[in-house]
Every structure is written in structure tokens, then in C-alpha cells.
């Protein structure tokens, strides 16, 4: 009976930790969306050329995915 109680407590702890982790990730995504929805932030990101940086990285990412699939 002691093993059953221990397993149950461990399972509840793991479930609670998973729930906290997923909740934290959701808050991070929500916060990033709120920050990026600001026109001032968008203007700053446009000045840094983030879009051009991602376009220049796409060929490398595609090459990596092709090598990984082999």
C-alpha cells in the first residue's frame, strides 16, 4: 500500500510540474504577442532588419533539414 501512495504522489507532482511548465510557456507566448503588437516595437524591429536576417537564414535551415532527413 505504501508503494501505491508513493506512486500516486509522484504522479501528482509530475502532473503539477507539467501544468506549471505549460502555463509558463503560455504566459511567455502571450507576453511576447502583447509586446510585438505595439507599433513602437514593430518600428524598432523594422529598423534592425529582423526580416532580412530571417530571409538570409532560410537557405541554411533548408540545407540542415535536408541533411538531417538523409
C-alpha positions as CSV (number, residue, x, y, z in Angstrom):
1,X,0.0,0.0,0.0
2,X,2.9,2.3,0.7
3,X,4.2,1.9,-2.9
4,X,0.8,2.9,-4.3
5,X,0.7,6.1,-2.2
6,X,4.2,7.0,-3.3
7,X,3.4,6.4,-7.0
8,X,0.3,8.5,-6.7
9,X,2.1,11.3,-5.0
10,X,4.9,11.2,-7.7
11,X,2.3,11.2,-10.5
12,X,0.5,14.2,-9.0
13,X,3.8,16.0,-8.6
14,X,4.8,15.3,-12.2
15,X,1.4,16.4,-13.4
16,X,1.6,19.6,-11.4
17,X,5.1,20.4,-12.7
18,X,3.9,19.8,-16.3
19,X,0.9,22.1,-15.7
20,X,3.1,24.8,-14.3
21,X,5.6,24.5,-17.2
22,X,2.8,24.7,-19.9
23,X,1.3,27.6,-18.1
24,X,4.6,29.4,-18.0
25,X,5.1,28.8,-21.7
26,X,1.6,30.1,-22.4
27,X,2.4,33.3,-20.4
28,X,5.6,33.8,-22.3
29,X,3.9,33.4,-25.7
30,X,1.1,35.8,-24.6
31,X,3.6,38.3,-23.3
32,X,5.6,38.2,-26.5
33,X,2.4,38.7,-28.5
34,X,1.5,41.7,-26.4
35,X,4.9,43.3,-26.8
36,X,5.1,42.6,-30.5
37,X,1.6,44.1,-31.1
38,X,2.9,47.5,-30.1
39,X,3.5,49.8,-33.1
40,X,6.6,51.3,-31.4
41,X,8.2,47.9,-31.0
42,X,7.4,47.0,-34.6
43,X,9.0,50.2,-35.8
44,X,12.2,49.4,-33.8
45,X,12.3,45.8,-35.2
46,X,11.9,47.2,-38.7
47,X,14.9,49.4,-38.2
48,X,17.1,46.5,-37.2
49,X,16.2,44.5,-40.2
50,X,15.0,41.3,-38.5
51,X,13.1,40.3,-41.7
52,X,16.2,40.3,-43.8
53,X,18.1,38.3,-41.1
54,X,15.5,35.6,-41.3
55,X,15.5,35.5,-45.1
56,X,19.2,35.1,-45.1
57,X,19.0,32.2,-42.6
58,X,16.4,30.2,-44.6
59,X,18.8,28.6,-47.0
60,X,20.9,27.3,-44.2
61,X,17.9,26.0,-42.4
62,X,16.7,24.2,-45.5
63,X,20.1,22.7,-46.1
64,X,20.2,21.5,-42.4
65,X,16.8,19.8,-42.8
66,X,17.8,18.1,-46.0
67,X,21.0,16.7,-44.3
68,X,19.0,15.6,-41.3
69,X,16.4,13.7,-43.4
70,X,19.2,11.6,-45.0
